Amino acid sequence: MANIQVELCGLSFRTPIIPAAGPNVGNGEQLRRAAIAGAGGLLAKTVSRTAAPVPRPHMYKFGTGGMLNAELWSELSCEQWLSTEYDSGIVAAREHGIPFIASLGYTADDLCELGPKIAAKGIAAIEFTVHYLDQAAIIQTARALRAAVSLPIIAKLSPHSGDLGELAAALEPHVDAFACINSLGPTLSIDIESAEPVLGSKYGYGWLSGAPLKPLAVRCVFEVARRVKKPVIGIGGICNGKDAIEMFMAGASLVGICTVVLYKGHRIYRTIAMQVNQWLDEHGYTDIAEIIGCYVKKYGHGQRIVTEKEESPQVIPEKCIKCGQCATVCCYDAVTAPVKQLAKINSQLCVQCGLCVSVCPVAALTFQARDKITRLPPVMLA
Ligand SMILES: Cc1cc2nc3c(=O)[nH]c(=O)nc-3n(C[C@H](O)[C@H](O)[C@H](O)COP(=O)(O)O)c2cc1C
């Protein structure tokens, strides 16, 4: 079985699947359950000096595997976390031999007051979230926390904070690692029968998380990983082992999960870790380190891939189930698939857009093998 233990900031994680901040780790008991369920390490809900005024309702299922939320940070006071909840989390982490990370927000003053108190509890690292800050305040906050504690510091970045690669590069002298991304928004969803928002926040605004977020999260992780040398925790839309593998390839050393835990329960930590292990074994890897950042090594300098000779996809007759989906999605009239007949591609009309290949449910359409593709010389991205 491939090794999936990971070191980050000098801490050892038994698997690379850890919680991302949310109600799934919203108190000591939830943290204990995450540890029992096989989380690779623990990370608690974001705590600030004042308890959050969380509106009702504040979570809403969106699409497939997505969620809108208006949960803010912890509704529990920092006193309760310091007197009770952290202790339960720390005990659970010790029992399972895994690190415990606290998440703090938001201003420099919040972090300077809470940071040393957290450090005194014996917590392994502090993540700080920048969700409600502008770029100048983010750097100021990082500097303040660096001055206040000697623990490893992880900056959790939000997709609305601008160029995350640039931001990470500016933060790198002050922090030890990055986590990205937080949820995306603000968003708005209206129940059209009542013309009311689905969430109880001001204007009904909320933040998108879960499966729909994944391509954005993967891009952000890649963007940060290609700009900085410090490790990245990949978060956003991870629902299964293959999603996690994609994040590792984009440069993540660990992955954090929140929404999928809310939908499927704590047991998902172990399930995803097992799926990662299985994928590595099936693909002949012996250690997860072999795939971490492999995409960054390949494309981190801005290489583009372009086909030497643009070719239309080919139909693999023994695979085609004659469902016709490829023809339905072809707006260039290049694919025909009459009832119960094999799909056929007209290469004169085909513009190689790729949509038919990606909708085929049985991979019966294929572009030419990658080894026939010419790579252009590296070009730096603007
Ligand atoms: C209900 C809910 C509450 C969240 N609370 C926090 C929080 O307190 N602090 C934080 O940094 N991120 C918070 N997040 C964001 C998640 O940690 C994570 O970054 C984001 O949801 C993307 O990951 P996912 O798609 O696995 O959920 C929350 C997300 C959800 C869905």
The ligand as an SDF file (V2000), in Angstrom:
LIG
                    3D

 31 33  0  0  0  0  0  0  0  0999 V2000
  -21.2620   26.0140    6.5720 C   0  0  0  0  0  0  0  0  0  0  0  0
  -19.8360   26.4470    6.3400 C   0  0  0  0  0  0  0  0  0  0  0  0
  -19.1470   27.1450    7.3190 C   0  0  0  0  0  0  0  0  0  0  0  0
  -17.8310   27.5500    7.0940 C   0  0  0  0  0  0  0  0  0  0  0  0
  -17.1400   28.2150    8.0770 N   0  0  0  0  0  0  0  0  0  0  0  0
  -15.8650   28.5740    7.8710 C   0  0  0  0  0  0  0  0  0  0  0  0
  -15.1070   29.1970    8.9080 C   0  0  0  0  0  0  0  0  0  0  0  0
  -15.5620   29.3890   10.0280 O   0  0  0  0  0  0  0  0  0  0  0  0
  -13.8400   29.5780    8.6220 N   0  0  0  0  0  0  0  0  0  0  0  0
  -13.2460   29.3620    7.3960 C   0  0  0  0  0  0  0  0  0  0  0  0
  -12.0910   29.7210    7.1960 O   0  0  0  0  0  0  0  0  0  0  0  0
  -13.9390   28.7320    6.4040 N   0  0  0  0  0  0  0  0  0  0  0  0
  -15.2130   28.3380    6.6280 C   0  0  0  0  0  0  0  0  0  0  0  0
  -15.8910   27.6850    5.6380 N   0  0  0  0  0  0  0  0  0  0  0  0
  -15.2190   27.4230    4.3550 C   0  0  0  0  0  0  0  0  0  0  0  0
  -14.6370   26.0070    4.3130 C   0  0  0  0  0  0  0  0  0  0  0  0
  -13.6630   25.8240    5.3210 O   0  0  0  0  0  0  0  0  0  0  0  0
  -13.9880   25.7320    2.9450 C   0  0  0  0  0  0  0  0  0  0  0  0
  -12.9090   26.6120    2.7500 O   0  0  0  0  0  0  0  0  0  0  0  0
  -14.9660   25.9050    1.7890 C   0  0  0  0  0  0  0  0  0  0  0  0
  -16.2510   25.5060    2.1460 O   0  0  0  0  0  0  0  0  0  0  0  0
  -14.5210   25.0970    0.5790 C   0  0  0  0  0  0  0  0  0  0  0  0
  -14.3430   23.7370    0.9050 O   0  0  0  0  0  0  0  0  0  0  0  0
  -15.5050   22.6200    0.6570 P   0  0  0  0  0  0  0  0  0  0  0  0
  -15.9380   22.7580   -0.7480 O   0  0  0  0  0  0  0  0  0  0  0  0
  -14.8450   21.3220    0.9910 O   0  0  0  0  0  0  0  0  0  0  0  0
  -16.5940   22.9540    1.6190 O   0  0  0  0  0  0  0  0  0  0  0  0
  -17.2020   27.2540    5.8540 C   0  0  0  0  0  0  0  0  0  0  0  0
  -17.9040   26.5400    4.8830 C   0  0  0  0  0  0  0  0  0  0  0  0
  -19.2010   26.1230    5.1060 C   0  0  0  0  0  0  0  0  0  0  0  0
  -19.9020   25.3280    4.0460 C   0  0  0  0  0  0  0  0  0  0  0  0
  1  2  1  0
  2  3  1  0
  2 30  2  0
  3  4  2  0
  4  5  1  0
  4 28  1  0
  5  6  2  0
  6  7  1  0
  6 13  1  0
  7  8  2  0
  7  9  1  0
  9 10  1  0
 10 11  2  0
 10 12  1  0
 12 13  2  0
 13 14  1  0
 14 15  1  0
 14 28  1  0
 15 16  1  0
 16 17  1  0
 16 18  1  0
 18 19  1  0
 18 20  1  0
 20 21  1  0
 20 22  1  0
 22 23  1  0
 23 24  1  0
 24 25  2  0
 24 26  1  0
 24 27  1  0
 28 29  2  0
 29 30  1  0
 30 31  1  0
M  END
$$$$
